[in-house]
Amino acid sequence: MFFDSLNYMLFVPLLWLVYQFVPDGWRWAVLLTASVAFYLVLNAPLLLLALAVVILSTYFLGLRLAQVDDDRARVRYLWIGIAVNIAVLFLIKYLRRLVEWRIPDAHSDAFWSHLFVTLGVSYYTLQAISYLVDLYLGTAEPETHLGHLALYLAFFPKLLQGPIERAGDLLPQLRAPYRCSYDNVRSGLLLFAWGLFKKAAVANRLAIYVGSVYRDVHAFGGVSLLLATYMYAIQILADFSGYTDMALGVARMFNIRLTQNFNAPYMATSVADFWRRWHISFSRWILDYIFKPLQIQWRSAGTFGVAAALMITFLFSGLWHGAAWTFAIWGALHGTYLAASVFLKPWRDRVWASVGLEKHPLRRVIQVVVTFNLVAFAWIFFRANSTADAWYVATHVFAGMPAYVMAVIAHAPEITHLKYLWDPILMEKGLRSFVLVIIAVTLMLAGGVVQRRVRIRHQPLWLRWTMYYGLLLCLFYLSIYDDMGFVYFQF
Amino acid sequence: MIRNDLKRAILEALKLEDWQLEETTQAAEVPGWDSLSHVNVILAVEKKFGVRFRNIEVLKLKNVGDLQLLLESKLKAATAGN
């Protein structure tokens, strides 16, 4: 029951209706039952068992952590908690590899395939670790109500793909009394519809083009590879931020504010700035629980210590996405970008000053373009099916470019040869399909600007409803629904 | 009230001329005090006062007031040791 399925669109309103008639003291039970039911329909019994182990171990270890004063005992409970969560994470993520080592065709067996589902485990285990570390550091209060803690870890809108919530942000909201808010329902529904548009109209449309190139990169030349890579940068943003909007929208209908995971990441002026805007809840997690301890541990090494901490942190980030060289290289690339920026920091302002752009608005434009291209380059490794494919794309994006540019120039005056402007991968799917992609992406960009700059609830009635109907029309005419799933479900 | 020598050490590490630092001031409220420069602030304080903080003590810090309390506890321990 994914967010873009009809079942989910029936499940949420029904749950919301039931929620209105339940006393405050039992609302947690309704949401927890719904969350377990949501997880149950994945038909993956091992996942439910893993969730139960994580909830119970985190609950009891959290209570012990809060009760004992002896620091050694507290450290022991913390490490047991971290070990349990990491063991669950590894077991679920690598069960398939372990089993296929003995039974090579296990994935095609119905019994085993149910046990190989990994949805959500990467998110709730990280969240459980953050809860235990925050208790140890004294930055969070222990949750004594097992039901509230279970819901904190398993709340269905964020169960499969985050955001990774902090105890201090989410737990107080789960305990708060509920009063139906028209404004929250209205803005929640709107956010859900907007997220669905990003996923179904933008990400799913772009996925057709990106998939056709990345499925067999060797069959394509430079222009196709370049376009597919830029398209993937937009696809993954639309896919993941679309999912997040849907999660935040549904949670808001129940008066729960989840963490915003995205803040115009491709407007970042540096890679460090990108990580403050992209998958924010995960960035905060790796920053607080991996980077900071390493940085403090290695502080005597100065800049080298910071650079090493950044490399390790982003290698972890890469490997968290999957045990593949492509993800490791993606993480290492971001680690390298950030480590290099630490070394270059003292020179940066001097370089801008030397070219007369220190305070010039053009500086920001250049920084945004350069950062976007660095990030897009790293996405090649994230998206490619193998390191060999990624290397081919990385080394061939500009191959054949001069010939392409010459052809475009040569045929520019001939309107009938406009097709030369379009790349073969675009023409292959037809001009209509490509125009729809352009419209969908443009609407997403425009909608992002409206979202940031316009307070929709303060607009006149006619304008608000025009926007709502406009969004619905776009959903009807531009969406593509199939079984593509969300990119970040796999992690 | 944040002691002046601590304030100076923090501001010098962040290359700031002046900035109001209270007990409740958090790193994010001070220009340039981000996750990357945090370690420079800690190193500068350790160097200026000749103390060494434990890693866990640094990770538990929530605001400038916590840093001042930690520093004073270290200075007191050093004086008692002498």
Contacts between the chains, C-beta under 8 A, distances in Angstrom:
chain1	res1	chain2	res2	distance
A	137	B	56	7.9
A	137	B	59	5.9
A	137	B	60	5.2
A	138	B	60	6.2
A	139	B	60	7.8
A	139	B	62	6.9
A	272	B	36	7.2
A	287	B	35	5.6
A	291	B	35	6.8
A	292	B	35	6.7
A	292	B	38	7.6
A	292	B	59	6.4
A	293	B	55	6.6
A	293	B	59	6.4
A	295	B	35	7.7
A	295	B	38	7.5
A	295	B	39	5.1
A	296	B	39	6.6
A	296	B	42	7.0
A	296	B	55	4.8
A	296	B	58	4.9
A	296	B	59	6.5
A	297	B	55	5.6
A	299	B	39	4.8
A	299	B	42	6.4
A	299	B	43	5.6
A	302	B	43	7.8
A	305	B	39	7.4
A	306	B	36	6.3
A	306	B	39	6.3
A	342	B	36	6.5
